[in-house]
Amino acid sequence: MNDWQRFAAKVSRIPGGCWVWTGTVNSDGYGTFHVDGRRVLAHRWVWEQAYGPIPDGFELDHVWSRGCRRRDCVRLSHLQLVTHRENCVRGVIRRKLQKVLPVVQSWTEEAA
């Protein structure tokens, strides 16, 4: 079995949503995958297979606005190349929204 076949065997596609890694997940919640005797992050591996190496100073963000809230997602359309600073800023915004959105949702449900 080649690397692509092994990779695909560890992905569960949620219709219209994330492609969830079902293999090993590290303590930070990212999927891991062994290639040529070394452990790689699954989302980074699939990105590099499609687009080439991630340039220095950049990292991948799981894009919340595309419906992705999972670190174990490996769907290319849910990943975006960003600077570390941009990824941190987006993380702060996401955390603040996660606190506010349930409150807003409860207000709208009460008003209905």
BAFI-3210 file (N, C-alpha, C; in Angstrom, 3 decimals, decimal comma, padded with zeros to 6 digits):
// residues 112
n [1|2|3|4|5|6|7|8|9|10|11|12|13|14|15|16|17|18|19|20|21|22|23|24|25|26|27|28|29|30|31|32|33|34|35|36|37|38|39|40|41|42|43|44|45|46|47|48|49|50|51|52|53|54|55|56|57|58|59|60|61|62|63|64|65|66|67|68|69|70|71|72|73|74|75|76|77|78|79|80|81|82|83|84|85|86|87|88|89|90|91|92|93|94|95|96|97|98|99|100|101|102|103|104|105|106|107|108|109|110|111|112]
n.u [000,855|000,634|001,748|-000,365|-002,620|-002,567|-002,930|-005,501|-007,054|-007,326|-009,070|-012,142|-014,851|-016,986|-020,107|-020,265|-018,645|-015,963|-012,971|-012,204|-009,486|-008,809|-006,818|-003,900|-003,816|-002,217|-001,256|-002,112|-004,270|-003,970|-003,840|-001,593|000,908|002,834|005,566|008,049|009,451|009,312|007,423|004,758|002,656|-000,652|-002,354|-000,516|001,079|-000,680|-001,199|001,360|001,768|-000,051|000,533|003,223|006,218|005,703|006,256|008,997|008,223|005,524|002,400|-000,222|-003,680|-006,708|-009,561|-012,012|-014,167|-014,807|-016,171|-014,681|-013,708|-011,997|-009,031|-008,189|-008,921|-008,357|-008,995|-008,277|-009,520|-010,284|-008,077|-005,628|-002,844|-001,007|000,615|002,394|001,620|-000,881|-002,326|-002,361|-003,829|-006,282|-006,940|-007,387|-009,630|-011,428|-011,673|-012,895|-015,300|-016,409|-017,150|-019,087|-021,039|-022,735|-024,240|-025,576|-027,054|-028,753|-030,243|-031,628|-033,141|-034,791|-036,258|-037,784]
n.v [-001,173|002,185|005,538|007,408|005,736|004,605|006,946|007,814|005,745|006,409|008,468|009,975|011,064|013,653|014,354|017,243|018,567|018,502|016,513|014,047|012,978|009,699|008,237|008,086|010,647|013,551|015,062|017,662|017,515|017,180|015,225|012,507|010,900|008,322|008,493|007,304|006,378|008,479|010,652|012,672|015,594|015,091|016,915|018,765|017,107|016,299|018,789|019,517|017,516|018,261|020,997|021,509|022,276|023,912|027,299|028,928|030,660|030,482|028,820|026,360|027,090|026,007|026,829|028,672|030,122|028,627|026,581|024,861|023,537|021,863|020,382|017,969|017,802|017,161|018,151|019,778|022,151|023,318|024,327|026,891|028,780|030,727|033,441|033,046|034,998|035,844|033,471|033,278|035,618|034,996|032,796|033,969|035,527|033,478|032,107|034,093|034,440|031,900|032,026|034,021|033,376|031,131|032,454|034,448|032,772|031,556|033,780|034,350|032,046|032,216|034,453|033,593]
n.w [000,000|-000,923|000,176|-000,238|-000,357|002,215|003,677|002,778|003,769|006,373|006,680|007,301|005,628|006,196|004,972|003,001|004,761|007,098|006,580|008,454|010,398|011,181|012,168|014,280|016,746|017,948|021,155|020,921|019,313|016,572|013,585|013,079|011,060|009,657|007,550|005,500|007,765|009,576|011,733|010,731|010,563|009,674|008,258|007,322|005,725|003,634|002,490|001,565|-000,311|-002,234|-002,835|-002,469|-000,500|002,669|002,938|004,675|007,663|007,425|008,179|008,533|008,687|010,066|008,633|010,024|008,980|006,806|007,800|009,300|012,277|013,436|014,509|013,614|010,999|007,559|005,124|002,166|001,219|003,558|004,702|005,060|004,018|006,158|007,970|011,086|012,908|011,853|012,161|014,951|015,634|014,417|015,998|018,513|017,918|017,195|019,668|021,233|019,846|020,202|022,836|022,832|020,866|021,756|023,722|022,262|020,588|022,483|023,243|020,857|020,591|022,827|022,169|020,100]
ca.u [000,000|001,466|001,431|-001,697|-003,625|-002,570|-003,523|-006,944|-007,702|-007,470|-009,867|-013,596|-015,413|-018,313|-020,710|-020,332|-017,879|-014,563|-012,435|-011,666|-008,414|-009,195|-005,601|-003,358|-003,919|-001,277|-001,852|-002,703|-005,456|-003,651|-003,574|-000,204|001,021|004,229|006,028|009,504|009,999|009,194|006,048|004,408|001,278|-001,434|-002,833|000,650|001,514|-001,564|-000,972|002,625|001,602|-000,833|001,047|004,655|006,607|005,189|007,389|009,430|007,438|004,098|001,818|-001,576|-004,797|-007,996|-010,320|-013,305|-015,213|-015,146|-016,871|-013,736|-013,388|-011,346|-007,605|-007,964|-009,430|-007,300|-009,569|-007,474|-010,298|-010,457|-006,760|-005,120|-001,483|-000,986|001,765|002,143|000,871|-002,275|-002,930|-002,610|-004,933|-007,514|-007,234|-007,978|-010,986|-012,244|-011,975|-013,871|-016,585|-016,950|-017,765|-020,219|-022,069|-023,770|-025,098|-026,437|-027,984|-029,776|-031,132|-032,515|-034,086|-035,753|-037,109|-038,629]
ca.v [000,000|003,390|006,556|007,964|004,743|004,548|008,197|007,799|004,751|006,978|009,685|009,811|012,278|014,066|014,994|018,693|019,128|018,143|015,181|013,809|012,001|008,638|007,601|008,602|012,096|013,939|015,685|018,941|017,240|017,070|013,883|012,197|009,919|007,937|008,437|007,063|006,197|009,652|011,070|013,982|016,006|014,654|018,049|019,335|016,169|016,367|020,099|019,480|016,651|019,000|022,327|021,652|022,603|025,122|028,226|029,404|031,776|030,229|027,611|026,114|027,400|025,381|028,070|028,648|030,652|027,571|025,548|023,937|023,824|020,644|020,249|016,688|017,875|017,127|018,586|020,882|023,387|023,862|024,777|028,095|029,146|032,040|033,675|032,667|036,104|035,771|032,302|033,634|036,585|034,247|031,966|034,839|035,868|032,255|031,848|035,092|034,122|030,686|032,410|034,904|032,782|030,396|033,417|035,035|031,724|031,388|034,943|034,228|030,958|032,727|035,448|032,932]
ca.w [000,000|-000,979|001,186|-000,491|000,027|003,678|004,140|002,483|004,630|007,722|006,566|007,263|005,026|006,652|003,795|003,020|005,876|007,322|006,345|009,789|010,517|012,109|012,646|015,535|016,961|019,009|022,343|020,521|018,511|015,146|013,106|012,741|009,994|009,466|006,167|005,429|009,097|010,447|012,011|010,182|010,807|008,514|007,459|006,635|004,698|002,467|001,866|000,841|-001,479|-003,234|-003,181|-002,236|000,876|003,311|003,013|005,987|008,177|007,223|008,762|008,041|009,579|009,783|008,443|010,716|008,093|005,842|008,550|009,920|013,672|013,916|014,243|012,954|009,618|006,543|003,848|001,644|001,107|004,903|005,152|004,398|004,364|006,812|008,840|012,482|013,526|011,398|012,789|016,360|015,671|014,127|017,163|019,545|017,454|017,308|021,085|021,693|019,222|020,811|024,104|022,582|020,017|022,494|024,413|021,238|020,167|023,511|023,171|019,699|020,862|023,797|021,501|019,092]
c.u [000,904|000,994|000,028|-002,797|-003,717|-003,225|-005,044|-007,693|-007,960|-008,277|-011,341|-014,196|-016,822|-018,952|-020,833|-019,484|-016,448|-014,253|-011,628|-010,621|-008,806|-007,989|-005,173|-003,457|-002,977|-002,000|-002,469|-003,933|-005,224|-003,371|-002,104|-000,155|002,501|004,542|007,551|010,143|009,949|007,734|005,838|002,977|000,477|-001,888|-001,677|001,111|000,642|-001,400|000,298|002,570|000,891|-000,122|002,551|004,938|005,968|006,368|007,741|008,598|005,941|003,684|000,405|-002,600|-006,001|-009,010|-011,742|-014,428|-015,609|-015,807|-015,966|-013,392|-012,573|-009,875|-007,292|-008,531|-008,258|-007,824|-008,841|-008,251|-010,579|-009,147|-006,335|-003,725|-001,491|000,315|001,395|001,306|-000,599|-003,004|-003,264|-003,783|-006,258|-007,917|-007,882|-009,406|-011,902|-012,643|-013,003|-015,245|-017,219|-017,604|-019,057|-021,349|-023,105|-024,744|-026,078|-027,470|-029,089|-030,741|-032,114|-033,534|-035,154|-036,753|-038,083|-039,910]
c.v [001,241|004,431|007,134|006,996|004,611|005,790|008,153|006,822|005,285|008,274|009,319|011,121|012,521|014,805|016,512|019,348|018,668|016,721|014,854|012,698|010,976|007,850|008,205|010,122|012,453|014,674|017,052|018,762|017,127|015,618|013,701|010,968|009,587|007,784|008,297|007,016|007,412|010,054|012,482|014,312|015,755|015,827|018,718|018,420|016,283|017,703|020,059|018,564|017,400|020,256|022,501|022,081|023,901|026,069|028,605|030,614|031,601|028,934|027,478|026,443|026,598|026,513|027,935|029,106|029,656|026,387|024,584|024,394|022,691|020,632|018,942|016,642|017,935|017,539|019,841|022,199|024,024|024,410|026,007|028,394|030,567|032,198|033,230|033,745|036,038|034,596|032,592|034,597|035,874|033,373|032,766|035,178|034,662|031,989|032,834|034,796|032,886|030,982|033,188|034,200|031,955|031,327|034,038|034,020|031,534|032,568|034,800|033,125|031,406|033,688|034,794|032,403]
c.w [000,000|000,044|001,005|-000,067|001,549|004,268|003,976|003,379|006,031|007,718|006,483|006,772|005,530|005,481|003,969|004,089|005,900|006,841|007,594|009,767|011,564|012,618|013,976|015,568|018,103|020,135|022,039|019,631|017,017|014,773|012,787|011,845|009,828|007,972|006,191|006,818|010,003|010,591|011,471|010,596|009,533|007,649|006,714|005,492|003,451|001,742|001,009|-000,373|-002,605|-003,735|-003,014|-000,807|001,388|003,479|004,453|006,391|008,013|007,914|008,224|009,121|009,114|009,786|008,965|009,798|007,006|006,538|009,285|011,324|014,280|013,538|013,527|011,539|008,645|005,163|003,364|001,588|002,468|005,470|004,372|004,923|004,928|007,590|010,259|013,169|013,149|012,049|014,259|016,488|015,409|015,313|018,277|019,174|017,606|018,759|021,630|021,115|019,846|022,160|023,882|021,839|020,774|023,224|023,430|020,779|021,201|023,511|022,021|019,907|021,842|023,150|020,533|019,677]
res [m|n|d|w|q|r|f|a|a|k|v|s|r|i|p|g|g|c|w|v|w|t|g|t|v|n|s|d|g|y|g|t|f|h|v|d|g|r|r|v|l|a|h|r|w|v|w|e|q|a|y|g|p|i|p|d|g|f|e|l|d|h|v|w|s|r|g|c|r|r|r|d|c|v|r|l|s|h|l|q|l|v|t|h|r|e|n|c|v|r|g|v|i|r|r|k|l|q|k|v|l|p|v|v|q|s|w|t|e|e|a|a]
***
